[in-house]
Amino acid sequence: MAAREQIVDIFNGMSSRMGGDLSKVAGINAAIQFDLAGDGGGQHWLKIADDGVTTGEGTAENPRMTLRASADDFAGMIAGTLNPMQAFMTGKIKIQGDTGLALKLMPLING
């Protein structure tokens, strides 16, 4: 079970997981909302801009995409123990909004 601290650590480490290479995020410029259910869950956001990546808790203003999943499934995707595409196809994660952005985002987060 993903603890709240584990989820917060995931979001705090998003920038370093993306390799700190701003060329990887160039041109994305989007706010992404994460609605995570269950123990350890909550609302988090990720903002990607040409000048960097920021994260926080709560709701994003005008998100281009919203990802809904259990905190456990989200932690599994980040850890590499749950295949994001398989999770999407089986309904473990749901994407609302720009699904193309989701395809760009997963390799960056897991990279």
ABEGO torsion letter per residue (X at the ends): XBBAAAAAAAAAAAAAAAGGBAAAABGAGBBBBBBBBEBGBEBBBBBBBAAEBBBBBEBBBGBABBBBBBAAAAAAAAAGABBAAAAAAAGABBBBEBAAAAAAAAAAAAX
